Amino acid sequence: MMVMIPAAIMTVIVIVILLAPMMLGGPARQMQGWALLAIMTLSAMGIYLWRGSPDIPSMPALFQTSGPAFEQRAAVKKEMALMRQLAEKPDDAALMFELGVIQLQNGRLDTAIATLGAALTKDPGSEKIRLKLGAAHYAAALSEILLENSQSRALEHFEKALKIAPENAPYRDKMLRDMEQTKKGEPGSPSGG
């Protein structure tokens, strides 16, 4: 914005110096003045559009900070960065937990379960790891029911989730209802509420 004010002032000065004598002359000079004004205007607009507005980010810049699936791209980048960090510190349960959570958010349930399971092995007393690992098994159970139509594998994940998740897990009651509906083989399971 600060660049545009001096540019506008310079443009007005140039137009006045070049065009004022032409506009004040006879009809032929006025026609030349209008033609020069049109050429200058179109040239300035062409240069502005060719160079791009300094106040408006380019499409590649917008793609990096917004747009379709930006959050997904950022989550995948974060997952890759955490994997590199974990390669340097393979026994770090906190890094494993963080990576497992990101993998869970990215929809990579089997990988998240494996990563969170390894984190729980490193830190068996961690309630937050147990909570997320239980949630991952619950999500895997729902996936088996809704996407794969596999009641037996869903029940395996439900059982693991019940064994791992703390008693006060916020999803526990809903998980128990969904598990019961799956055992009964009720249509429309798991519950929507």
N, C-alpha and C positions, 0 to 999 in steps of 0.2 A: 504494500500500500504506500509506503514511504517513497518508493521509486516512482510511482505513478504521478505524484504531485509535481515534482520537477520536470518530468517528461511532458506533462500537460502544459506547463508554463512555457517550456522550450518550443513546443508545437505551436502555441498561440503566437509567440514572438516571431517564429519563422513564417507562419502564415501571414501575419500582419506585414512583415518586411517584404515578402515576395508577392503577396497577392493584393495588397492595398493599392500599389500603383496601377496594377492591371484592372482592378475593379473600378477605379476612378477614371479610367481612360474611356476611349470610344467603344462602340459595340464590338469591334474585332478584338480589342484588348480584354474586354469583359469576357468574351467567349473563351479566350486563352486562359484567363484567370479561373473560370469555372472548370475548364478541362484540367488545369494544373491542380486545383483543389480536389477534384475527383480522383486523380492519379495518386496524389499524396495520401488521401484518405484510404483508398484501396490498398496502397502499398503498406501503410502503417498497420492496417487490419491484417494483411497477409503476413507481415513479419510477426505480429503479436500472436496470430494463430499458429504459425509455423514454430515459433519459439516456445509457445505455451505460456499460460498465465503463471506468474510466480506465486499467486495466491491460491491456485487450484492445483492439487496434486495430480500427477499423471495417472493413467490407468494402472501401470505396474505398481506404483506406490500405493494406490487405493487397494489393490489386490493383496498387498502385504499387511494392511492394517484393517481391512474390512472385507465385505463381499461374501460371496457364497462359501460356506464351509470354513470361514476364517478360524472359528473356535476349534474346529476339528484339526485343521492344519497346525494350529498352535499346540494342541494337545499331543499330536503325533511328534512334533519337534521336542516337546518337553519329555515325552517318553524316551525318545532316542538319546537325549542328553542324560537322563537318569540311568539309562542302560550303560552309557560310557562311564559315568561316575561309579556305578556298581561294579564294573569291570576292574576299576582301580581299588575298590574297597569291597571285596566279595562277601565279607562277613558282617556288613553293616545292616542290621535289622531295620533301622529307620529308613534307609534308602530303599530297601526291599519293599517296605510298607508303602512308601510314596510311589514307587514304580507300580506296585500292584493296584493302587487306587487309580492311577492314570490309565493303566491297562483296562481296568474295569470300566472307567468312563469311556474309553475308546471302543468298548464292546468286545474286547478280546477276553472272554470269560475264562477259557481254559488256561490261558497264559496268566491271567490275574490270579486264578486259584493256585496255580503252581508257585507263583512269586510270593503271594501272601502266605501260602503253606510253608515255604522256606523261611519267611520272616518269623512265622510263629514257632518254627523249630529253633531259630536263633534266640527268640525272646518269648518263651512259652507263657509268661505271666502277663503279657500285654493284652489288656482288655480291648484297646482300640484295634489291634490286629485281629483279634477274635471276632469283633463286631463286623469288620469289613470282610473277613473271610466267610463268615456266616452269610453276609449279604451277597457275596459273590456266588456261594452255593445256592442261595435262594434264587438269584437271578438266573443261574444255570438251570435250576429246576423249572422255572417259568418258561425259559427258552425251550427246554425239552418238551414241555407240554404244548406250548403254543406254536412253535416252529417245526419241531421234529415229530410231534405226536407220539412221543415215547413215554408212556406212563411209568415203566420200570426204571428207566434212567432218571426220570424226574423224582421218583420216590427215593432213589439213592442220594440225590443231591439234597432233598428235603431232610433226610436222616442225618447227613453230614452237617447241614446247617444247624439242625437242632442240637447236635452234639457239641458244635464249636461255638455257636453264638451265645453270648451271655444271657442270663435269664431276663435281664432288663432291656434287651434289644428292642428298639421302637417298632420293628417290623415283626416281632415274634408272634403276636396274636393273629395278624393277617396271614402270616406264613402257616400257622397251625390250621387255620380255616382252609387255606388253599390246599394244604396237604390232605386234609380230610376229604375235600371234594375230589381230589385226584384219586385217593384210595377207593372212593365210592364209584369213580368213573362217571361223575355227573357231567352232563353236557354244559358247556359254558364255563367249566373250571379253567383256571382259577377264578376266584371271586373278583369282581370289579370294584368292590367298595372297601 
